[in-house]
Amino acid sequence: MRLSTFTLAAVVFGSVAAFASAQTQSEPACLAGDAEACFYTGVEYAQGIGAPEDKQKAVTFFLKACDGGIPDGCSTSGVLIRAGEGNLEKNVIRGVAYQERACAMGHVDGCEWALGNRISPASEAYDLKKAIATAKAGCEAGVEKACAWGRSWSWDGSKGKYPDLINMIDAGWFAERDCARNDIMGCYIAERAYADPESAAFDAAKGLKYSLINCNEKANEGSCRNVGGVYLDIGEEKLGAEYMRKACGMGHENACEIAADWERYFAEVAAREARIAARDKIINDLVSAGRYGDAVSAALHQIGTKEYAEKAALSARSAGAMAQIETADLYALALWFPSGPVRAAADSEMSARGTGLEGTFGTGTNEPGMADARWKDLYGSSAPRYTSSTSPSAPQSRTFGAGDAAAQTREKYRYAHCIMAGSNTSATVCQ
């Protein structure tokens, strides 16, 4: 039930003369438990309709209506008591309390009246701490500015005027509702309150949510940079770099540097993967064709890594095709592998050929230049050298830092990202 508090004169039940007793027309229904009838009984006593005017008695019935879930009963009681009308004793604090009760039931006027008294230094009911709770109820009821007021008080004490009211949990609560009303400042404060691990209101899921809103919908470069930092820290590097590039496009210089570093890294990784794929194809094609000697030669002289030399040599050994390998390549294998299965296979084949070098080529040649000198004696040139296969180093761009607290923060953000509807998650990060 929603009634304008003092259009009470418009509530007409017939002329006063129509009533034969002091009991009003709606009072029996009220006494029988009809909360709405109790409100009308209060109107009748307040206006002297069907009974002598009695504001105190009116309040009794308005409060019965209030207890029965009629917010106008609470609010109207508050108006009468706050003003001390008729035979009522004026009590501003008590009256505002009834209006707050109406506000908690969604009564817009009750919220506005109560808030007005709680924030006015001239009112006996002035109490900013209580105003926060009233503002919350008003915000939920849709009272204009209630969310913004509460947000301002709890975020920065209304620009430092009320430092005792600063409370990040309250600030986040109000800001979320302001953001839902498309208030840019509300979205910004919600991000600040929830995304900061140092905030009392820290909530990784909400922090990521509002950072994404501010980046994608509000075009805030700092928010895009924050999202990028979170994604990089939880291992979603490509998403992280994308958001850094987005922030860069909005003018965030630091994000430009980070995006460029990661883009170079991705290019290096892609180039390495392409080289690996090409080398795999060379060795696999030769092995598949039964050309084991050529596979070993390609690994030693073309590719030049121990990884592929081992792969080719062991493939030859498994196929019983060590005889295909050139003697010089057997010596190179012995030189590259001082011990292990490749060395054993090379020594066995050299022994079978009667080279006289099995078990000795490469052994005792650890002194600088000795191995190369022996090779030159045999072939007139330097021995083939291998290169180590190394992976590109990922850039270091940590948002959360090191230590247990940072690890816990990272895990909370990872979980928030992985459960967020529509996230472009990777199996590795979210498994």
N, C-alpha and C positions, 0 to 999 in steps of 0.2 A: 504494500500500500504506500502511495506517495502523495502527500498533500502539501499544498503551500501553507506555511505555518499560520499566517494570518490573513487568509481569505476565510477566516472562521465565520465571519458574518454571513457568508454565502451559504453556510450549512443551515438549512431551514427545515425545521420539523413541525411547523405549524405555529399558530399563535400561542402566546403564554397562557391565554385564557382557556385554551383547550385542555390544559392539564388540571386534573382535579386534586393532585397532591404535590408535595415538594419533590417526589421522586421523578426523575426525568424519563422521557420516553424510552431512551436506549439503555437505561441503567439495569433493568431486569436481564436483558440479554448479556450485558457485561458481567453481571454477577453469576450468570450461568456459564461463563467461560469464554465468551466471544470477545477476543482481543480488539477487533475492529470496533465493536460496539463500545468498548471501554474508551476508545479515543473519542468517539462521538459524545459519550457521557461527559468526558472532560471538556469538550467544546461547549456543551450545554451549560455546565456549571461556570465555565469561564465567561460565557456571554450572558448568563442569566436567562437561558431559554428553558422554560418549563420549571424552573426552580430559581430561588434567589441566587444572585451572583456570588460565587465563593471560589476565589482563585486557589486557595489552599486545597479545597476539596477537588477542584479541577485537576490540580497536579497529582493528587492521589490516583485519579482515574487515568490520567495521561501515563503515569508510571506503570499502572496495570497493563496498559496497551504496550508500553515499552517492553515489559517483561514477557509479553506475549508475542514479541517479534515485530511490533509496529514501530519503525524508527522515528516517525513523526511524533510519537508519544514521548520518546526520549528527548528529542530536539525541542519540542514545545515546552516541556517541563523546564529545560535549560533556559529558554528565553524568559519564562515567567520568573523563575527563581533568580536568575542573574540580574533582572531589573527590579525585583522586589515588588511586583505588581499587587495591587489590592491588599488583601490581608496576609500576604506572604512577606517573610523577612528576607531582605536582600542578601544574597550569598553568591557572589561572583564565582568563587572557586567551585562551589557545588554545582552551580548552573553550567559552567564550562565542562565539568566532568560528565554531566548528562549529555551535553552536546557531543562530547568525544565518544560517548557510548553510541549515539546515533551515527556518528561518523564511521565507527567500526562496523556498523550494519550497512554502510554504503550510502548514507544520507549526505548528499553534496552540501546542502546548506549547513548542516550540523558541522561538517568538516571546516567549512569556510569560517563560520562563527567561532569555532573553537580555536582554529589556527590564528585568527585575528587577535584573540585574547592572549594566546600563549606567546605571541611574538611582540606584543605591544607593551613597552615598559610602563605605560600608563595604566595598564590593567592589573587588578589584584591577582589575576591568574597567570601573570607573566612567568613563563618557565620554559626556556628554550630546550632543555633536555626532554621535557614532556612533549614539546612541539615536534620533536623527531618522530616519536611514535604516532602522533596525530597526523603528521605529514605522510607517514607510510600508509595509514588508513585512507587518507585523502587521495594519495597517489593511486591506490588500488581502486578508489571510488570514481576516479576520473576528474578530480578537482584540478582545474587549470592552475598550473605553476606549483602545485604541491610537490611533485617529483623534483622539479628544478630547485625549489627552495631546499628540500631535504638534501639533495645532492650537493648544493653549494655549501650548506652548513657542515656536512660530514666530510667533504673532500678537503677544503682548505679553511674551514671556519669562516666562510663568507669573506674570503680574501684577508684572513687573519683577524677579523673582528671578534670571532668566538673560538679561540683555539681549543677550548675544552670540548667542543662538539666534533672535532676531527676524529673520524672513525672510518677506516678503509672498508670494513665489512658493510657498514651502512652506506658508504659512498658507492660501493659496487652495486648494492641492492637498488638504490635510486637510479644510478646511471643506466643499469640494464633496462629499466622501464622507460627511461627517457630515450634510450637508443631505439627501443621498440616503437617509439613515437616519431622516429626519424630525426631525433635531435643529435646533431653532429657532436656537440660537447658531451652528451651522454655516452655516445659510443666511445669517444676518446677516453673518458674517465673510466669506463668499464674495462677497457684494455689496460689502462695504467694500474687499476686496482687489482685485477686478476692475473695479469701476465708477469708481474714482477715477483720473482721468488722471495724477495725481501719483504713483500707486503703481507700484512696479517690476513688479507683476503685472498692470497695466492690460490689460484685454481687453474691448473694447466689447461683443462678442457675449455673453460670459459675464456681464459687468456688467449688461447689459439683462435677460438671462435670470434672474439671481438677484434683481434689483430687482423684476421682475414676480412671481416666486414669493413674495417677502416682502410685496409689496403685495396680490396676489390671493388667496394661500393663507394667509399669516400675518397679514394685516390690519395691517401696519405703516405708519403714516401717513407717516413719513419716506421710506420706499421708494416709496410712491405719489407723493409730492412729487418724488422723484428721477426717476421714470418720466415724470411730467408735464413736468419741465424738459427732459429729453432730447427728448421728442416736440416740444415747442415749438421747441427749438433746431434741429431738423432739418427743420422746416417742416410737421410734422403737427399743426397748431394745434388742430384739433378733438379729436383724441385727447389732446393735451397738456392741453387745458382739462378734458376728462372726468376725467383722472387727478388734476388739481389739485382738482376738485370732490370726487372720491372722498377725497383726503387731507383736504380741508376737513371732510368728514363724519366723519372720524375724529379731528378736533380740531386739525388743523394750521392755525394762524391765517394764516401767510404764504401758504399755498396758497389760503385763502379769498379773500384780496385779489387774487391773480393770477387765480383762476378768475373772479371778478366782473368784472375788467377785460376779460378775453377774451370773456366772455359779452355784455358791453355792446358790444364791438367786433363780434361776430357779429350782434347785433341791428341795429346800424347798417348793416352790410354787407347784411343781408337787406332792410332798409327801402330802402336805395339801389337794390338790384337790383329791388325791387318798383316803385319810382318809374321806373326805366329801362324796365322792361317795360311800364308803363302809358303812358309817353311814346312808346315805340316803337309801341305799338298805335295811339295817336292819329294819329301822322304816317303810319304805314304804311296804316291804313284810309283816310285821306283821299287819299293818293297812289294807292292801289289803285282808289279810286272816281273818279280823274281830277280831284279837287278840289284842284288845286295851289295856288290862291290861298288857300283855307282852310287848307291845310297850312302855308303860310308865315305866315299870320296867327296860327295856333295856336302855331307855334314862337316867334314874336316876342312875343306878348301873353299867352299862357297858360303856355307852358313857360318861355320867357325864357332860353334858352341858345343860344350861338353854334353849338354842335354840331348842334342840331335845325334851326336856321335855315339853316345851310349845307346840310343834308341835303334840306330841303324846297325851297330855292331851286334847287339843282343838279338835283333831280328835275324841277322845272318847266322848267328850261332844256333838259334832255335830251329832254323830251316836247314841246318847242316851245310851251310853255304859259305863257310869262312874261306874256302879256297878261292872264292871270287875276289877277295880283297887283295889289292896290290901290296907287295912286301913293304914298300915305303909307307903305306897307310897303316900297316900293322905296327911299324916302328912308331908312327905318330900316335896311334892309340896307346901304345905302351908308355910313350912320353907323357901323354895327357892324363893317363890313369895309373898312378903308381901302385895301386892295389885294387882289389875288388873283382867282380865278374868280368868286366871288359878286359882288364889286364890279364886275367887268367885265360880268357879265350884267345887273346892276341899271342900270349906266350905259347899256348898249346899249338897254334897254327905255325908260329915261327919254328918251333921244335920239329913239327912235322915236315917243314921245308928244309931243315938242317941249316938254318941261317947262322947258328952259333951265337945269336944275340938274345935268344929267349931268356927271360929272367934277368938280363943285364942291361938291355937298352932302357935308359931312363933311370936305372938304379945306379947310385953312386955319382949321379950327375947333378946333384943339388947345388954344387958350388956355382957361383955366377958365371955364365957363359959356357959351361962344360957341355950341356945338352946341345946347345946350338952348334958348338964346335964339332961335336961328333957327327951331327947331321950334315954339316958342311963338308966334313971329310968324305961322307958317303955320297952327297948329292950336289955339293958345290953351291948351296944356297942355304938361307936360314930356314929353320923348322917352322911348320905352320903353328900359329898361335890361336888360342881360343879367347873368346870374350865372354864375360859373365852376362847372363841374362837378368837384367834388373827391371823392376817395375817403377813407373813414374811415382814420385812422392806427392801425396795429396797436400794441398795447402792447409795451413793451420789457421783456422778461423773460429775459435771456440766462443760461444756465447755464455755458457754457464761456468767455464773455468774447470778447475780440477778439484778432487776431493770427494768425500762421501756425499756432502750436500749437493754438489753439482751432479753427481751420478744419480741421486734420487730425483732431482729436478728433471734431468734428461729422461729418466724412465717414465716419469709422470707425463711429460710432453709426448714421448713416444706412444704411450698407451692412448693418450687423448687423440693423437693423430690417427692411430690405427682403428679406433672405434668411431671416428667422425664419419657420418654418412657422406658418401660421395668422394671420400679422400682417394687420391691417386697413390695408393700405397704399394710398396714392394713386398714380395713374399719374404725376403730376407729380413727386412726391418720389422715386419708385423707378424711373423710366424710365432 
